[in-house]
Each structure stands twice: as C-alpha cells, then as structure tokens.
C-alpha cells in the first residue's frame, strides 16, 4: 500500500500482530513502512514489503517514517515516545484501559 502516512510500529508482539499491523496495512490513509522486532523475523512473512528494524532507535532514525505507533509495554512508553518526538516524528501512544472497580 503506497501513498498514505508512512507508519512504523515499535513492537510486533500480540498487539502489533493482531491489531496494529493488519489495520495500518489495510487502511488507505496509511502505509505500513517499518516494524521493530528485536530478535525474530515474523513480520517479514506477512509483510515482506515492510522494513524490519531491531530497535526503536533504528525505526526513529528512518527519515521516511512519518508516524510511530508506540505499542511497547507501558514501562517503555516514555522512553520510546521521547525518542520518536526527538526524531521529529508524529506519535501515537497507546495506553492500557483503566480498570473498572
């Protein structure tokens, strides 16, 4: 998919595999451009056209990426959001839903 907002996701765990990558890839307003997988190459099987990065820093360093989805564990959100902002990227930060009492 070409022509949309060039988007990268910070993690290809459960949320990346089930929610972010498929929806970004299918939406005409976005172009799935980069995925961070620290050790595996699982994303290449489903998205061979997408660049694979081994770190969030590498993803942030890609001049083509316009939007970064921070879908890493909550304790890493600040660090990864700061890296994206410092790299001049647009940012989508995902946070867990509040638990009902």
C-alpha positions as CSV (number, residue, x, y, z in Angstrom):
1,X,0.0,0.0,0.0
2,X,1.6,3.3,-1.1
3,X,0.7,6.9,-0.7
4,X,-0.5,7.1,2.9
5,X,1.2,8.3,6.0
6,X,4.4,6.3,6.3
7,X,3.9,4.5,9.6
8,X,6.1,2.3,11.9
9,X,5.2,0.2,14.9
10,X,7.5,-0.2,17.8
11,X,6.7,-3.8,18.5
12,X,5.4,-6.9,16.7
13,X,4.1,-8.7,19.7
14,X,0.5,-9.6,20.2
15,X,-0.8,-6.0,19.7
16,X,1.4,-5.5,16.6
17,X,0.4,-8.8,15.0
18,X,-3.3,-8.7,15.8
19,X,-4.3,-5.1,15.7
20,X,-1.8,-2.5,14.5
21,X,0.0,-4.0,11.5
22,X,-3.2,-5.5,9.9
23,X,-5.2,-2.4,10.3
24,X,-2.5,0.0,9.3
25,X,-1.7,-2.1,6.3
26,X,-5.3,-2.3,5.2
27,X,-6.2,1.4,5.7
28,X,-5.7,3.5,2.5
29,X,-4.6,6.6,4.6
30,X,-1.6,4.8,6.0
31,X,1.4,2.9,4.6
32,X,2.9,0.3,6.9
33,X,6.6,1.1,6.4
34,X,8.5,-0.2,9.4
35,X,8.2,-2.8,12.2
36,X,10.5,-3.3,15.1
37,X,11.3,-7.0,16.0
38,X,14.3,-7.3,18.3
39,X,15.1,-10.9,17.6
40,X,12.6,-12.6,15.2
41,X,11.7,-12.1,11.5
42,X,8.0,-13.0,11.9
43,X,6.7,-9.8,10.3
44,X,8.6,-10.4,7.1
45,X,6.4,-13.5,6.4
46,X,3.2,-11.5,6.4
47,X,4.6,-8.1,5.3
48,X,7.6,-8.7,3.0
49,X,7.4,-5.1,1.7
50,X,8.0,-3.6,5.2
51,X,11.4,-2.6,6.6
52,X,12.5,-4.6,9.7
53,X,14.3,-2.9,12.5
54,X,16.0,-4.3,15.5
55,X,15.4,-1.3,17.8
56,X,13.1,1.6,18.3
57,X,16.1,3.9,17.8
58,X,16.6,2.5,14.3
59,X,12.9,3.0,13.5
60,X,13.1,6.6,14.7
61,X,16.2,7.2,12.6
62,X,14.4,6.3,9.3
63,X,13.8,9.6,7.6
64,X,10.9,8.1,5.6
65,X,8.8,7.2,8.7
66,X,6.3,10.0,9.5
67,X,4.2,8.4,12.3
68,X,5.4,6.0,15.0
69,X,2.9,3.8,17.0
70,X,4.3,3.2,20.5
71,X,2.8,-0.2,21.3
72,X,5.5,-1.5,23.6
73,X,5.0,-2.4,27.3
74,X,3.8,0.6,29.4
75,X,7.1,1.0,31.3
76,X,8.8,1.7,28.0
77,X,6.3,4.3,26.7
78,X,8.0,7.4,28.0
79,X,11.4,6.3,26.6
80,X,10.0,5.4,23.2
81,X,7.7,8.4,22.9
82,X,10.6,10.7,23.7
83,X,12.8,9.0,21.1
84,X,10.1,9.5,18.5
85,X,9.5,13.1,19.4
86,X,13.2,13.9,19.4
87,X,13.5,12.4,15.9
88,X,10.7,14.8,14.8
89,X,8.1,12.0,14.3
90,X,4.4,12.2,14.8
91,X,3.4,9.9,17.6
92,X,0.5,7.6,18.6
93,X,0.9,6.4,22.2
94,X,-1.2,3.5,23.3
95,X,-2.1,3.1,26.9
96,X,-3.9,0.4,28.8
97,X,-7.6,1.0,29.5
98,X,-8.4,2.0,33.1
99,X,-9.7,-1.0,35.1
100,X,-13.3,-0.7,36.3
101,X,-13.7,-1.1,40.1
